[in-house]
């Protein structure tokens, strides 16, 4: 390979030389020995000279040409990828996707300096290429060039703000750089690598980190990066995960919040994190329901409406599991017991629901609703007098009174209790009681279900008698 490399250099210096032939010679050298930086630099220098001479390249389809390379990358056949990919560079010089694949292959074989050469070559023409910047950041990290790596991650984050990999990597890099600087202050600076020929020619020579790169203190971090940094510095502190999750929740990015909290539960034995994860999972489930509903309203197809039903069923099942888990964790919490009773009733487990629902009778904020729910179960089991008594009690407890603390949902509970009482009293042959309940309901909520027609029917019966 060294002899072939020297022959290729001689042909590069020959006026009117065949640039394509030189490229094939150098691509064979570079793929055979990917650790040899000089081969990669000479190959790109030949491409640059060919471009200056106006050498013609075959017009080929990047998508079709790169498809096999992606397959080799998927299977981990890096040697074949390098061999075929470097040969393709002649016809696709500076193609960002191709150079990103070459960089990935070099990184996989632990040749970050060579990979960085191909990546930087393409970045000159495609500075906003996300994958190229990602590969550059990874190569620079492997070379312990923290600040340059951070800058490339910041570019990725700017282009794709929803990508949650950059802030995590930036936070980790800052910690690594801080540790290196601390070690250097104690033991002296570590030796710097000599810049490659390619870096010097392209104007990207590192010189020393102090001369060419900003210090960690001067980097302007985004809010998300600062929050992620706290996690990296102390991965066993639940507060860091909660702060990052809150950042995402404020933007209604519940999936990212779920991922953050789930990661936290792996490092922290924290019930707070577990229950925050449950809360966010419920928010995410409701978000999916809302998205499905909007899609159904726009598409008006049976498949879209089926998706709404599916998402709602999934949300209800998740809610059932969360309440069950919390009720088991906190058996002394009567509010959770009451909520568990509500869930059991919705699942049709009426007998099992009675006992936890009764816990709500001991809590002022749940007393009216608990009476209503228990009354509905009693009615299902044909215990009509007891059910009517529960409805009456629920309506009374939910009645607005001066000095009474307003409980959210009281109005809804009162209307439902009056309606249930009116219907049941009618069925029990208690027209006066039924008329009293329905009249009160119509007075406060005239359009509630069929309350007004029922009341009119009772009046007609009275007129006939």
Steps between C-alpha positions, in 0.01 A plus 500: 500500500785738575650445155162551337455816705835636377410419138168680544678808636731504199203482261328782688802719424502405131326763284192359331500192724195278521332616819251211501777242483686674783179503701454125459859440607465716809155369593648149500776620732258683731255209526776244556661705778230737639729604787747662258406866505732584209303276263172673578657845468659420165171360369314820584782715365473318169125565497562870560756517218263317266226749582735789423582344162131451431518121486175335405317265733240246402143613561375237744206485738613554861199313637559189290876510550483540876234234565753211516719705733215541747448124488868437576483751784195319640684168493825651633702417186719806534782372278271459199333833574835679501619327184187575297432837661845644439482391138163677469648829619628574151147514363347646817771738625396671822168315524400549863322167544789307346763673713289448811497127423877502450542681830272249671704210362827654620355567845373143524851374425643749754666731247347835603774718346452346156123517530522866598690574179215374281241670717672838498545477124124467453415757769673770297226454240217393732549685830135443604500125436367348822662158474836646399497725806397206718787286364743790540397540863553128563840497330615808690379347825710192431797734445422676832446832324207591719422855395499430129275200565264721702479750215393229256240369747370854536461516122301175505278636776444827315396317183281248683391641839285191574802267491578423864844346431697827460425651843589174673828474311584866556445461872723193510773673299504801731547272798783313323670826404470634854659184638782520244568863587502409869750219436713734290516757779633231733727300270569736210336508158481184296692506170301622199488309174668637190236622257456292187604626158136518398407714802784740430411537132131546569569763763369280783826441686432469869831652611434475873158492663579820686578685174236368263200405713283683751523385856212319667424811700445709184265254329145630494281208605128482443263441790459138401877448481548644848227274638648195329841591638363470854394142427842408364676650800276320749303217332366373834329827591130488417474880477696515174260264324197683635633837379566367149157334492334825610682678216343259251157504668484878469528449122252208505779268387376218718682220317840659572394559860407131526843398370679727747307376802529137392876546481493653848322198646791285380751702703292618795296297744240775518124463540467866400650423159276196457184698568613792286554250220146372554360854482688578180395169346137596559561840340661330202208257469250788501714682242478197270122491545474870410721453195289206384182705544639786292600252232154345500336841465718575198490159328148384592590135431405188694869421557557842655202463735614149592837646596326745734325209674825308521691794649225569753491134605878507545475819707232352725698181548810701592300711745359182655851362551637823645219538754525133595875530559469818705217366710711195582800715585303730729222294660450766767417766240119511486495728198697243300272224631200695375660552157571128486134434571406726205729301274356167615149625435596611148640153440165350602635353824214638707518288814875556531448875451268555798763474777756743349219739400391515863841652582382810317215547751761598758638782283303824453635549149379155388195442721235611249649306209554191716131502601399528135729217383388267781137583423545394137645166611214446746250574225667242276442243775136615532541648848284791394419672834868504600600621156244784513630600841855515361386718209318734735806524724730563201276783374492660845876473552566653158258791552677840498475665841650814648816420693529160331831430330453475125598152380572461126237275348230575757264641239547198277440263793191690614339495153573130454370415848175697446445329166565153642270572795225631273512200267517248785218666695285487186570128459423442871159667464596810700377777268518781755861423583584453133339834414698675776834361379435565132360848562814599688714357220306685228521820701881486515575310177199510270669312213633210709437183300121431489419655839244748360303239294490274806371782716237589238385139490454499878287814467290337231436204730387738775266678256347171390434396857 
